[in-house]
Amino acid sequence: MTTETVPTQKKASAPKRPRRTRGATRAPGTRAAVGAADEMTSATIDAQVMERAARVIRVLGHPLRLRILEVLQGGERHVTDLVDATGVSQALVSQHLAILRADQVVGARRDGTRVFYRITEPKVHRILACIRECDLPDLGVDATGPNPGLTFDD
């Protein structure tokens, strides 16, 4: 019996990427950039802080409460001021203020028969600022895709 050797084909290897030197920067979104971001945020948040943050965020999860807090950013306000600014009934404003008070997001001060409200949770100012900064201008795109009535032929 004679055995013939069949030449084996060499597997094609992937092209080699150039090595980066230490300290070289990468484009945002690459693994190294994401890794660097992970390193910056890798500090664990205390469980009590996380619980409080979750409660505050949950309470802020209603547009009317956000609007009330936006008005209160200007300083202490009476319920009537909040009703005028929001355009909803006094009963509805009071209902939402009660929710905000229950979670100590706002506080109240009584002056005779009048009650004035103010923001007591310091995170609220930063959260509202973040909402303002993250709100992008309307570019004709909504959750379902491009606006069919918008054209870009200028």
GUTI-433706 format. One record per residue (C-alpha): x, y, z. Coordinates in steps of 0.05 Angstrom, whole numbers, padded with zeros to 5 digits, always signed. Layout:
BEGIN
XYZ...
END
This chain:
BEGIN
+00000+00000+00000+00026+00066-00019+00002+00127+00016-00001+00192-00019+00004+00256+00018-00047+00307+00002-00021+00377+00008-00060+00414+00062-00086+00482+00048-00064+00536+00094-00122+00571+00128-00129+00643+00109-00114+00684+00169-00147+00750+00185-00106+00810+00166-00064+00834+00224-00083+00900+00255-00028+00949+00269-00009+00949+00343-00023+01012+00381+00029+01040+00426+00014+01052+00499-00024+01116+00509-00052+01118+00437-00123+01143+00433-00180+01108+00400-00243+01133+00369-00304+01140+00415-00346+01078+00416-00288+01030+00408-00274+00978+00460-00218+01018+00492-00260+01081+00496-00318+01042+00526-00270+01009+00574-00244+01077+00596-00315+01101+00608-00329+01038+00649-00268+01052+00691-00294+01121+00707-00362+01096+00728-00340+01031+00760-00346+01058+00831-00406+01025+00863-00461+01068+00889-00482+01057+00961-00547+01017+00966-00582+01072+01007-00561+01125+00957-00586+01081+00900-00653+01070+00935-00662+01145+00948-00644+01161+00875-00694+01110+00850-00749+01139+00894-00735+01210+00870-00733+01188+00797-00798+01149+00805-00832+01210+00836-00806+01254+00780-00836+01206+00728-00897+01249+00715-00898+01310+00668-00941+01352+00714-00895+01340+00773-00836+01359+00730-00872+01422+00709-00888+01439+00782-00815+01429+00801-00793+01472+00742-00836+01528+00769-00809+01517+00840-00738+01524+00814-00752+01598+00813-00762+01596+00888-00817+01586+00938-00888+01589+00908-00959+01588+00933-01007+01535+00905-01044+01590+00866-00979+01607+00830-00970+01534+00812-01042+01529+00787-01032+01590+00743-00965+01565+00716-00989+01495+00700-01060+01510+00677-01091+01452+00715-01139+01451+00773-01120+01468+00844-01141+01398+00866-01095+01365+00816-01036+01409+00835-01048+01394+00909-01051+01319+00894-00984+01321+00859-00953+01365+00913-00975+01313+00965-00937+01260+00926-00876+01304+00922-00880+01320+00996-00889+01247+01016-00821+01231+00985-00790+01295+01012-00777+01324+00944-00812+01388+00964-00825+01421+01031-00880+01467+01054-00883+01530+01096-00947+01556+01125-00958+01631+01130-01026+01641+01161-01075+01605+01116-01027+01604+01057-00979+01547+01043-00916+01558+01004-00876+01502+00971-00802+01497+00955-00755+01443+00929-00719+01406+00985-00686+01351+00946-00620+01379+00917-00617+01327+00861-00679+01357+00829-00641+01418+00804-00589+01374+00770-00642+01327+00741-00681+01385+00710-00616+01414+00683-00600+01346+00652-00669+01343+00620-00658+01412+00590-00588+01394+00565-00610+01327+00536-00671+01356+00501-00652+01358+00428-00685+01405+00379-00739+01375+00335-00702+01350+00273-00763+01321+00240-00751+01252+00269-00798+01219+00318-00800+01150+00350-00830+01120+00286-00778+01148+00238-00771+01210+00195-00827+01259+00190-00861+01245+00123-00879+01318+00114-00807+01342+00122-00762+01349+00062-00688+01362+00061-00682+01390-00009-00655+01460+00002
END
